[in-house]
Amino acid sequence: MSDPEPDELFRKRLLRVVSEKDRHAALVVVGAYLDALGRKYGRFRTGVALKGFGPRGS
């Protein structure tokens, strides 16, 4: 598997889909917090959910 996306690139992709309510969080959180926000929107650094890390509610 290739290296996961750095926060900066993942954030840029995530900002395209987050709601206005979550926009501020997407701009400031890092690491696992950014991953958790991405899961909320079905976005993952690897492009697909790793086993056990699917979108919330699945």
mmCIF file as Biopython writes it, N, C-alpha, C and O atoms, coordinates in Angstrom:
data_model
#
loop_
_atom_site.group_PDB
_atom_site.id
_atom_site.type_symbol
_atom_site.label_atom_id
_atom_site.label_alt_id
_atom_site.label_comp_id
_atom_site.label_asym_id
_atom_site.label_entity_id
_atom_site.label_seq_id
_atom_site.pdbx_PDB_ins_code
_atom_site.Cartn_x
_atom_site.Cartn_y
_atom_site.Cartn_z
_atom_site.occupancy
_atom_site.B_iso_or_equiv
_atom_site.auth_seq_id
_atom_site.auth_asym_id
_atom_site.pdbx_PDB_model_num
ATOM 1   N N  . MET A ? 1  ? 0.833   -1.163 0.000  1.0 0.0 1  A 1 
ATOM 2   C CA . MET A ? 1  ? 0.000   0.000  0.000  1.0 0.0 1  A 1 
ATOM 3   C C  . MET A ? 1  ? 0.891   1.244  0.000  1.0 0.0 1  A 1 
ATOM 4   O O  . MET A ? 1  ? 1.943   1.266  0.638  1.0 0.0 1  A 1 
ATOM 5   N N  . SER A ? 2  ? 0.463   2.254  -0.709 1.0 0.0 2  A 1 
ATOM 6   C CA . SER A ? 2  ? 1.248   3.486  -0.735 1.0 0.0 2  A 1 
ATOM 7   C C  . SER A ? 2  ? 1.020   4.278  0.546  1.0 0.0 2  A 1 
ATOM 8   O O  . SER A ? 2  ? 0.106   3.988  1.317  1.0 0.0 2  A 1 
ATOM 9   N N  . ASP A ? 3  ? 1.855   5.271  0.757  1.0 0.0 3  A 1 
ATOM 10  C CA . ASP A ? 3  ? 1.723   6.119  1.942  1.0 0.0 3  A 1 
ATOM 11  C C  . ASP A ? 3  ? 0.395   6.870  1.903  1.0 0.0 3  A 1 
ATOM 12  O O  . ASP A ? 3  ? -0.067  7.258  0.830  1.0 0.0 3  A 1 
ATOM 13  N N  . PRO A ? 4  ? -0.219  7.076  3.069  1.0 0.0 4  A 1 
ATOM 14  C CA . PRO A ? 4  ? -1.465  7.858  3.093  1.0 0.0 4  A 1 
ATOM 15  C C  . PRO A ? 4  ? -1.194  9.310  2.718  1.0 0.0 4  A 1 
ATOM 16  O O  . PRO A ? 4  ? -0.070  9.798  2.839  1.0 0.0 4  A 1 
ATOM 17  N N  . GLU A ? 5  ? -2.226  9.983  2.269  1.0 0.0 5  A 1 
ATOM 18  C CA . GLU A ? 5  ? -2.118  11.399 1.921  1.0 0.0 5  A 1 
ATOM 19  C C  . GLU A ? 5  ? -1.722  12.223 3.145  1.0 0.0 5  A 1 
ATOM 20  O O  . GLU A ? 5  ? -2.173  11.934 4.253  1.0 0.0 5  A 1 
ATOM 21  N N  . PRO A ? 6  ? -0.903  13.223 2.962  1.0 0.0 6  A 1 
ATOM 22  C CA . PRO A ? 6  ? -0.617  14.142 4.073  1.0 0.0 6  A 1 
ATOM 23  C C  . PRO A ? 6  ? -1.884  14.959 4.392  1.0 0.0 6  A 1 
ATOM 24  O O  . PRO A ? 6  ? -2.773  15.089 3.551  1.0 0.0 6  A 1 
ATOM 25  N N  . ASP A ? 7  ? -1.951  15.497 5.596  1.0 0.0 7  A 1 
ATOM 26  C CA . ASP A ? 7  ? -3.118  16.280 6.018  1.0 0.0 7  A 1 
ATOM 27  C C  . ASP A ? 7  ? -3.479  17.357 5.001  1.0 0.0 7  A 1 
ATOM 28  O O  . ASP A ? 7  ? -4.652  17.529 4.668  1.0 0.0 7  A 1 
ATOM 29  N N  . GLU A ? 8  ? -2.495  18.070 4.514  1.0 0.0 8  A 1 
ATOM 30  C CA . GLU A ? 8  ? -2.749  19.197 3.607  1.0 0.0 8  A 1 
ATOM 31  C C  . GLU A ? 8  ? -3.527  18.769 2.355  1.0 0.0 8  A 1 
ATOM 32  O O  . GLU A ? 8  ? -4.482  19.438 1.961  1.0 0.0 8  A 1 
ATOM 33  N N  . LEU A ? 9  ? -3.128  17.678 1.742  1.0 0.0 9  A 1 
ATOM 34  C CA . LEU A ? 9  ? -3.813  17.206 0.530  1.0 0.0 9  A 1 
ATOM 35  C C  . LEU A ? 9  ? -5.186  16.628 0.847  1.0 0.0 9  A 1 
ATOM 36  O O  . LEU A ? 9  ? -6.145  16.858 0.111  1.0 0.0 9  A 1 
ATOM 37  N N  . PHE A ? 10 ? -5.281  15.882 1.933  1.0 0.0 10 A 1 
ATOM 38  C CA . PHE A ? 10 ? -6.565  15.305 2.328  1.0 0.0 10 A 1 
ATOM 39  C C  . PHE A ? 10 ? -7.551  16.415 2.673  1.0 0.0 10 A 1 
ATOM 40  O O  . PHE A ? 10 ? -8.720  16.345 2.293  1.0 0.0 10 A 1 
ATOM 41  N N  . ARG A ? 11 ? -7.092  17.434 3.387  1.0 0.0 11 A 1 
ATOM 42  C CA . ARG A ? 11 ? -7.943  18.571 3.747  1.0 0.0 11 A 1 
ATOM 43  C C  . ARG A ? 11 ? -8.482  19.260 2.491  1.0 0.0 11 A 1 
ATOM 44  O O  . ARG A ? 11 ? -9.657  19.621 2.429  1.0 0.0 11 A 1 
ATOM 45  N N  . LYS A ? 12 ? -7.632  19.435 1.514  1.0 0.0 12 A 1 
ATOM 46  C CA . LYS A ? 12 ? -8.046  20.100 0.273  1.0 0.0 12 A 1 
ATOM 47  C C  . LYS A ? 12 ? -9.184  19.315 -0.407 1.0 0.0 12 A 1 
ATOM 48  O O  . LYS A ? 12 ? -10.147 19.908 -0.894 1.0 0.0 12 A 1 
ATOM 49  N N  . ARG A ? 13 ? -9.066  17.988 -0.434 1.0 0.0 13 A 1 
ATOM 50  C CA . ARG A ? 13 ? -10.128 17.151 -1.010 1.0 0.0 13 A 1 
ATOM 51  C C  . ARG A ? 13 ? -11.391 17.202 -0.161 1.0 0.0 13 A 1 
ATOM 52  O O  . ARG A ? 13 ? -12.502 17.265 -0.688 1.0 0.0 13 A 1 
ATOM 53  N N  . LEU A ? 14 ? -11.214 17.176 1.139  1.0 0.0 14 A 1 
ATOM 54  C CA . LEU A ? 14 ? -12.343 17.163 2.058  1.0 0.0 14 A 1 
ATOM 55  C C  . LEU A ? 14 ? -13.131 18.468 2.011  1.0 0.0 14 A 1 
ATOM 56  O O  . LEU A ? 14 ? -14.358 18.456 2.113  1.0 0.0 14 A 1 
ATOM 57  N N  . LEU A ? 15 ? -12.444 19.579 1.861  1.0 0.0 15 A 1 
ATOM 58  C CA . LEU A ? 15 ? -13.124 20.875 1.836  1.0 0.0 15 A 1 
ATOM 59  C C  . LEU A ? 15 ? -14.110 20.997 0.673  1.0 0.0 15 A 1 
ATOM 60  O O  . LEU A ? 15 ? -15.001 21.846 0.709  1.0 0.0 15 A 1 
ATOM 61  N N  . ARG A ? 16 ? -13.966 20.182 -0.332 1.0 0.0 16 A 1 
ATOM 62  C CA . ARG A ? 16 ? -14.894 20.209 -1.466 1.0 0.0 16 A 1 
ATOM 63  C C  . ARG A ? 16 ? -16.264 19.661 -1.099 1.0 0.0 16 A 1 
ATOM 64  O O  . ARG A ? 16 ? -17.245 19.955 -1.781 1.0 0.0 16 A 1 
ATOM 65  N N  . VAL A ? 17 ? -16.352 18.860 -0.022 1.0 0.0 17 A 1 
ATOM 66  C CA . VAL A ? 17 ? -17.610 18.183 0.280  1.0 0.0 17 A 1 
ATOM 67  C C  . VAL A ? 17 ? -18.201 18.495 1.650  1.0 0.0 17 A 1 
ATOM 68  O O  . VAL A ? 17 ? -19.363 18.167 1.889  1.0 0.0 17 A 1 
ATOM 69  N N  . VAL A ? 18 ? -17.451 19.115 2.559  1.0 0.0 18 A 1 
ATOM 70  C CA . VAL A ? 18 ? -17.981 19.354 3.902  1.0 0.0 18 A 1 
ATOM 71  C C  . VAL A ? 18 ? -19.058 20.432 3.893  1.0 0.0 18 A 1 
ATOM 72  O O  . VAL A ? 18 ? -19.072 21.318 3.038  1.0 0.0 18 A 1 
ATOM 73  N N  . SER A ? 19 ? -19.957 20.333 4.868  1.0 0.0 19 A 1 
ATOM 74  C CA . SER A ? 19 ? -21.001 21.353 5.021  1.0 0.0 19 A 1 
ATOM 75  C C  . SER A ? 19 ? -20.391 22.607 5.645  1.0 0.0 19 A 1 
ATOM 76  O O  . SER A ? 19 ? -19.284 22.575 6.184  1.0 0.0 19 A 1 
ATOM 77  N N  . GLU A ? 20 ? -21.124 23.691 5.563  1.0 0.0 20 A 1 
ATOM 78  C CA . GLU A ? 20 ? -20.658 24.938 6.181  1.0 0.0 20 A 1 
ATOM 79  C C  . GLU A ? 20 ? -20.441 24.745 7.681  1.0 0.0 20 A 1 
ATOM 80  O O  . GLU A ? 20 ? -19.541 25.347 8.266  1.0 0.0 20 A 1 
ATOM 81  N N  . LYS A ? 21 ? -21.266 23.906 8.296  1.0 0.0 21 A 1 
ATOM 82  C CA . LYS A ? 21 ? -21.167 23.645 9.735  1.0 0.0 21 A 1 
ATOM 83  C C  . LYS A ? 21 ? -19.810 23.032 10.103 1.0 0.0 21 A 1 
ATOM 84  O O  . LYS A ? 21 ? -19.272 23.323 11.171 1.0 0.0 21 A 1 
ATOM 85  N N  . ASP A ? 22 ? -19.257 22.189 9.229  1.0 0.0 22 A 1 
ATOM 86  C CA . ASP A ? 22 ? -17.993 21.501 9.513  1.0 0.0 22 A 1 
ATOM 87  C C  . ASP A ? 22 ? -16.776 22.148 8.855  1.0 0.0 22 A 1 
ATOM 88  O O  . ASP A ? 22 ? -15.654 21.675 9.036  1.0 0.0 22 A 1 
ATOM 89  N N  . ARG A ? 23 ? -16.982 23.212 8.103  1.0 0.0 23 A 1 
ATOM 90  C CA . ARG A ? 23 ? -15.879 23.834 7.363  1.0 0.0 23 A 1 
ATOM 91  C C  . ARG A ? 23 ? -14.763 24.319 8.284  1.0 0.0 23 A 1 
ATOM 92  O O  . ARG A ? 23 ? -13.589 24.093 7.989  1.0 0.0 23 A 1 
ATOM 93  N N  . HIS A ? 24 ? -15.094 24.971 9.378  1.0 0.0 24 A 1 
ATOM 94  C CA . HIS A ? 24 ? -14.054 25.478 10.278 1.0 0.0 24 A 1 
ATOM 95  C C  . HIS A ? 24 ? -13.221 24.322 10.842 1.0 0.0 24 A 1 
ATOM 96  O O  . HIS A ? 24 ? -11.994 24.395 10.895 1.0 0.0 24 A 1 
ATOM 97  N N  . ALA A ? 25 ? -13.907 23.262 11.259 1.0 0.0 25 A 1 
ATOM 98  C CA . ALA A ? 25 ? -13.181 22.101 11.798 1.0 0.0 25 A 1 
ATOM 99  C C  . ALA A ? 25 ? -12.241 21.541 10.744 1.0 0.0 25 A 1 
ATOM 100 O O  . ALA A ? 25 ? -11.099 21.198 11.049 1.0 0.0 25 A 1 
ATOM 101 N N  . ALA A ? 26 ? -12.709 21.444 9.511  1.0 0.0 26 A 1 
ATOM 102 C CA . ALA A ? 26 ? -11.875 20.892 8.432  1.0 0.0 26 A 1 
ATOM 103 C C  . ALA A ? 26 ? -10.630 21.743 8.201  1.0 0.0 26 A 1 
ATOM 104 O O  . ALA A ? 26 ? -9.596  21.232 7.771  1.0 0.0 26 A 1 
ATOM 105 N N  . LEU A ? 27 ? -10.727 23.006 8.478  1.0 0.0 27 A 1 
ATOM 106 C CA . LEU A ? 27 ? -9.589  23.905 8.275  1.0 0.0 27 A 1 
ATOM 107 C C  . LEU A ? 27 ? -8.547  23.812 9.387  1.0 0.0 27 A 1 
ATOM 108 O O  . LEU A ? 27 ? -7.379  24.129 9.161  1.0 0.0 27 A 1 
ATOM 109 N N  . VAL A ? 28 ? -8.950  23.382 10.587 1.0 0.0 28 A 1 
ATOM 110 C CA . VAL A ? 28 ? -8.015  23.435 11.709 1.0 0.0 28 A 1 
ATOM 111 C C  . VAL A ? 28 ? -7.590  22.087 12.281 1.0 0.0 28 A 1 
ATOM 112 O O  . VAL A ? 28 ? -6.502  21.986 12.849 1.0 0.0 28 A 1 
ATOM 113 N N  . VAL A ? 29 ? -8.416  21.046 12.150 1.0 0.0 29 A 1 
ATOM 114 C CA . VAL A ? 29 ? -8.046  19.764 12.766 1.0 0.0 29 A 1 
ATOM 115 C C  . VAL A ? 29 ? -6.955  19.064 11.966 1.0 0.0 29 A 1 
ATOM 116 O O  . VAL A ? 29 ? -6.763  19.335 10.780 1.0 0.0 29 A 1 
ATOM 117 N N  . VAL A ? 30 ? -6.249  18.163 12.630 1.0 0.0 30 A 1 
ATOM 118 C CA . VAL A ? 30 ? -5.162  17.416 11.984 1.0 0.0 30 A 1 
ATOM 119 C C  . VAL A ? 30 ? -5.244  15.944 12.385 1.0 0.0 30 A 1 
ATOM 120 O O  . VAL A ? 30 ? -5.978  15.570 13.299 1.0 0.0 30 A 1 
ATOM 121 N N  . GLY A ? 31 ? -4.483  15.132 11.688 1.0 0.0 31 A 1 
ATOM 122 C CA . GLY A ? 31 ? -4.312  13.723 12.035 1.0 0.0 31 A 1 
ATOM 123 C C  . GLY A ? 31 ? -5.610  12.943 12.138 1.0 0.0 31 A 1 
ATOM 124 O O  . GLY A ? 31 ? -6.449  12.978 11.238 1.0 0.0 31 A 1 
ATOM 125 N N  . ALA A ? 32 ? -5.762  12.231 13.262 1.0 0.0 32 A 1 
ATOM 126 C CA . ALA A ? 32 ? -6.917  11.360 13.466 1.0 0.0 32 A 1 
ATOM 127 C C  . ALA A ? 32 ? -8.227  12.138 13.464 1.0 0.0 32 A 1 
ATOM 128 O O  . ALA A ? 32 ? -9.257  11.604 13.055 1.0 0.0 32 A 1 
ATOM 129 N N  . TYR A ? 33 ? -8.206  13.390 13.914 1.0 0.0 33 A 1 
ATOM 130 C CA . TYR A ? 33 ? -9.417  14.200 13.919 1.0 0.0 33 A 1 
ATOM 131 C C  . TYR A ? 33 ? -9.860  14.509 12.489 1.0 0.0 33 A 1 
ATOM 132 O O  . TYR A ? 33 ? -11.055 14.521 12.192 1.0 0.0 33 A 1 
ATOM 133 N N  . LEU A ? 34 ? -8.910  14.754 11.623 1.0 0.0 34 A 1 
ATOM 134 C CA . LEU A ? 34 ? -9.218  14.992 10.216 1.0 0.0 34 A 1 
ATOM 135 C C  . LEU A ? 34 ? -9.738  13.712 9.573  1.0 0.0 34 A 1 
ATOM 136 O O  . LEU A ? 34 ? -10.654 13.758 8.752  1.0 0.0 34 A 1 
ATOM 137 N N  . ASP A ? 35 ? -9.166  12.582 9.939  1.0 0.0 35 A 1 
ATOM 138 C CA . ASP A ? 35 ? -9.653  11.288 9.443  1.0 0.0 35 A 1 
ATOM 139 C C  . ASP A ? 35 ? -11.098 11.054 9.865  1.0 0.0 35 A 1 
ATOM 140 O O  . ASP A ? 35 ? -11.914 10.605 9.060  1.0 0.0 35 A 1 
ATOM 141 N N  . ALA A ? 36 ? -11.421 11.356 11.125 1.0 0.0 36 A 1 
ATOM 142 C CA . ALA A ? 36 ? -12.780 11.159 11.635 1.0 0.0 36 A 1 
ATOM 143 C C  . ALA A ? 36 ? -13.767 12.045 10.875 1.0 0.0 36 A 1 
ATOM 144 O O  . ALA A ? 36 ? -14.863 11.601 10.534 1.0 0.0 36 A 1 
ATOM 145 N N  . LEU A ? 37 ? -13.387 13.275 10.614 1.0 0.0 37 A 1 
ATOM 146 C CA . LEU A ? 37 ? -14.247 14.169 9.847  1.0 0.0 37 A 1 
ATOM 147 C C  . LEU A ? 37 ? -14.432 13.637 8.432  1.0 0.0 37 A 1 
ATOM 148 O O  . LEU A ? 37 ? -15.535 13.683 7.887  1.0 0.0 37 A 1 
ATOM 149 N N  . GLY A ? 38 ? -13.365 13.138 7.841  1.0 0.0 38 A 1 
ATOM 150 C CA . GLY A ? 38 ? -13.456 12.550 6.506  1.0 0.0 38 A 1 
ATOM 151 C C  . GLY A ? 38 ? -14.404 11.369 6.473  1.0 0.0 38 A 1 
ATOM 152 O O  . GLY A ? 38 ? -15.184 11.229 5.532  1.0 0.0 38 A 1 
ATOM 153 N N  . ARG A ? 39 ? -14.350 10.510 7.494  1.0 0.0 39 A 1 
ATOM 154 C CA . ARG A ? 39 ? -15.261 9.350  7.560  1.0 0.0 39 A 1 
ATOM 155 C C  . ARG A ? 39 ? -16.711 9.794  7.565  1.0 0.0 39 A 1 
ATOM 156 O O  . ARG A ? 39 ? -17.569 9.146  6.965  1.0 0.0 39 A 1 
ATOM 157 N N  . LYS A ? 40 ? -16.982 10.898 8.244  1.0 0.0 40 A 1 
ATOM 158 C CA . LYS A ? 40 ? -18.356 11.424 8.306  1.0 0.0 40 A 1 
ATOM 159 C C  . LYS A ? 40 ? -18.891 11.696 6.898  1.0 0.0 40 A 1 
ATOM 160 O O  . LYS A ? 40 ? -20.091 11.573 6.649  1.0 0.0 40 A 1 
ATOM 161 N N  . TYR A ? 41 ? -18.005 12.061 5.994  1.0 0.0 41 A 1 
ATOM 162 C CA . TYR A ? 41 ? -18.381 12.394 4.618  1.0 0.0 41 A 1 
ATOM 163 C C  . TYR A ? 41 ? -18.003 11.301 3.622  1.0 0.0 41 A 1 
ATOM 164 O O  . TYR A ? 41 ? -18.069 11.509 2.411  1.0 0.0 41 A 1 
ATOM 165 N N  . GLY A ? 42 ? -17.610 10.143 4.134  1.0 0.0 42 A 1 
ATOM 166 C CA . GLY A ? 42 ? -17.267 9.030  3.247  1.0 0.0 42 A 1 
ATOM 167 C C  . GLY A ? 42 ? -15.988 9.251  2.467  1.0 0.0 42 A 1 
ATOM 168 O O  . GLY A ? 42 ? -15.832 8.723  1.366  1.0 0.0 42 A 1 
ATOM 169 N N  . ARG A ? 43 ? -15.065 10.030 3.029  1.0 0.0 43 A 1 
ATOM 170 C CA . ARG A ? 43 ? -13.787 10.297 2.381  1.0 0.0 43 A 1 
ATOM 171 C C  . ARG A ? 43 ? -12.675 9.695  3.227  1.0 0.0 43 A 1 
ATOM 172 O O  . ARG A ? 43 ? -12.700 9.787  4.454  1.0 0.0 43 A 1 
ATOM 173 N N  . PHE A ? 44 ? -11.705 9.081  2.570  1.0 0.0 44 A 1 
ATOM 174 C CA . PHE A ? 44 ? -10.621 8.393  3.254  1.0 0.0 44 A 1 
ATOM 175 C C  . PHE A ? 44 ? -9.304  8.728  2.573  1.0 0.0 44 A 1 
ATOM 176 O O  . PHE A ? 44 ? -9.267  8.938  1.361  1.0 0.0 44 A 1 
ATOM 177 N N  . ARG A ? 45 ? -8.236  8.778  3.333  1.0 0.0 45 A 1 
ATOM 178 C CA . ARG A ? 45 ? -6.921  9.103  2.770  1.0 0.0 45 A 1 
ATOM 179 C C  . ARG A ? 45 ? -6.474  8.100  1.723  1.0 0.0 45 A 1 
ATOM 180 O O  . ARG A ? 45 ? -5.747  8.453  0.795  1.0 0.0 45 A 1 
ATOM 181 N N  . THR A ? 46 ? -6.898  6.864  1.863  1.0 0.0 46 A 1 
ATOM 182 C CA . THR A ? 46 ? -6.498  5.817  0.923  1.0 0.0 46 A 1 
ATOM 183 C C  . THR A ? 46 ? -7.438  5.725  -0.267 1.0 0.0 46 A 1 
ATOM 184 O O  . THR A ? 46 ? -7.181  4.956  -1.193 1.0 0.0 46 A 1 
ATOM 185 N N  . GLY A ? 47 ? -8.530  6.497  -0.263 1.0 0.0 47 A 1 
ATOM 186 C CA . GLY A ? 47 ? -9.510  6.443  -1.335 1.0 0.0 47 A 1 
ATOM 187 C C  . GLY A ? 47 ? -10.653 5.491  -1.017 1.0 0.0 47 A 1 
ATOM 188 O O  . GLY A ? 47 ? -11.762 5.669  -1.519 1.0 0.0 47 A 1 
ATOM 189 N N  . VAL A ? 48 ? -10.398 4.485  -0.191 1.0 0.0 48 A 1 
ATOM 190 C CA . VAL A ? 48 ? -11.435 3.536  0.234  1.0 0.0 48 A 1 
ATOM 191 C C  . VAL A ? 48 ? -11.288 3.315  1.731  1.0 0.0 48 A 1 
ATOM 192 O O  . VAL A ? 48 ? -10.213 3.513  2.297  1.0 0.0 48 A 1 
ATOM 193 N N  . ALA A ? 49 ? -12.363 2.908  2.357  1.0 0.0 49 A 1 
ATOM 194 C CA . ALA A ? 49 ? -12.321 2.644  3.797  1.0 0.0 49 A 1 
ATOM 195 C C  . ALA A ? 49 ? -11.508 1.381  4.053  1.0 0.0 49 A 1 
ATOM 196 O O  . ALA A ? 49 ? -11.715 0.360  3.398  1.0 0.0 49 A 1 
ATOM 197 N N  . LEU A ? 50 ? -10.592 1.453  4.998  1.0 0.0 50 A 1 
ATOM 198 C CA . LEU A ? 50 ? -9.884  0.271  5.427  1.0 0.0 50 A 1 
ATOM 199 C C  . LEU A ? 50 ? -10.817 -0.564 6.289  1.0 0.0 50 A 1 
ATOM 200 O O  . LEU A ? 50 ? -11.746 -0.014 6.881  1.0 0.0 50 A 1 
ATOM 201 N N  . LYS A ? 51 ? -10.610 -1.836 6.378  1.0 0.0 51 A 1 
ATOM 202 C CA . LYS A ? 51 ? -11.483 -2.718 7.145  1.0 0.0 51 A 1 
ATOM 203 C C  . LYS A ? 51 ? -11.652 -2.173 8.558  1.0 0.0 51 A 1 
ATOM 204 O O  . LYS A ? 51 ? -10.676 -1.902 9.257  1.0 0.0 51 A 1 
ATOM 205 N N  . GLY A ? 52 ? -12.907 -2.019 8.962  1.0 0.0 52 A 1 
ATOM 206 C CA . GLY A ? 52 ? -13.211 -1.504 10.297 1.0 0.0 52 A 1 
ATOM 207 C C  . GLY A ? 52 ? -13.291 -0.007 10.362 1.0 0.0 52 A 1 
ATOM 208 O O  . GLY A ? 52 ? -13.589 0.534  11.427 1.0 0.0 52 A 1 
ATOM 209 N N  . PHE A ? 53 ? -13.039 0.696  9.272  1.0 0.0 53 A 1 
ATOM 210 C CA . PHE A ? 53 ? -13.048 2.151  9.280  1.0 0.0 53 A 1 
ATOM 211 C C  . PHE A ? 53 ? -14.016 2.730  8.258  1.0 0.0 53 A 1 
ATOM 212 O O  . PHE A ? 53 ? -13.756 3.782  7.674  1.0 0.0 53 A 1 
ATOM 213 N N  . GLY A ? 54 ? -15.126 2.045  8.046  1.0 0.0 54 A 1 
ATOM 214 C CA . GLY A ? 54 ? -16.120 2.520  7.078  1.0 0.0 54 A 1 
ATOM 215 C C  . GLY A ? 54 ? -16.796 3.784  7.549  1.0 0.0 54 A 1 
ATOM 216 O O  . GLY A ? 54 ? -16.532 4.267  8.650  1.0 0.0 54 A 1 
ATOM 217 N N  . PRO A ? 55 ? -17.679 4.326  6.708  1.0 0.0 55 A 1 
ATOM 218 C CA . PRO A ? 55 ? -18.415 5.522  7.119  1.0 0.0 55 A 1 
ATOM 219 C C  . PRO A ? 55 ? -19.219 5.242  8.375  1.0 0.0 55 A 1 
ATOM 220 O O  . PRO A ? 55 ? -19.615 4.101  8.615  1.0 0.0 55 A 1 
ATOM 221 N N  . ARG A ? 56 ? -19.460 6.241  9.158  1.0 0.0 56 A 1 
ATOM 222 C CA . ARG A ? 56 ? -20.254 6.083  10.379 1.0 0.0 56 A 1 
ATOM 223 C C  . ARG A ? 56 ? -21.619 5.541  10.015 1.0 0.0 56 A 1 
ATOM 224 O O  . ARG A ? 56 ? -22.208 5.925  9.005  1.0 0.0 56 A 1 
ATOM 225 N N  . GLY A ? 57 ? -22.115 4.645  10.850 1.0 0.0 57 A 1 
ATOM 226 C CA . GLY A ? 57 ? -23.433 4.093  10.636 1.0 0.0 57 A 1 
ATOM 227 C C  . GLY A ? 57 ? -23.455 2.889  9.709  1.0 0.0 57 A 1 
ATOM 228 O O  . GLY A ? 57 ? -24.527 2.357  9.423  1.0 0.0 57 A 1 
ATOM 229 N N  . SER A ? 58 ? -22.301 2.450  9.236  1.0 0.0 58 A 1 
ATOM 230 C CA . SER A ? 58 ? -22.285 1.277  8.348  1.0 0.0 58 A 1 
ATOM 231 C C  . SER A ? 58 ? -21.699 0.085  9.042  1.0 0.0 58 A 1 
ATOM 232 O O  . SER A ? 58 ? -21.606 -0.990 8.450  1.0 0.0 58 A 1 
#
